[in-house]
């Protein structure tokens, strides 16, 4: 799990825009499911052994609908959103 202070300074390497940190995954269940979301690029970055894999070419590309759903879920969970 990333310290919140560290998560707030991370940006997407492609867009240089802030990321949304899901520390326990989309379902808010397990730290092993943690990921970072770049709404601007619609990229989902996974973690490997607790370290964010911030390589755009290895990130999961999401549809507009999937990105919107994750942003809505982040809001429900009270996660820090960009902007």
Number of C-alpha atoms within 10 A of each C-alpha: 17 15 8 11 8 8 19 16 9 17 17 22 13 14 12 12 16 21 24 24 24 24 21 15 17 18 12 14 11 11 15 15 15 24 24 25 25 26 22 15 18 18 23 23 24 22 16 11 9 13 12 17 16 19 12 16 10 12 17 13 16 17 11 12 10 12 20 14 13 19 20 12 16 21 12 9 13 9 14 15 14 13 5
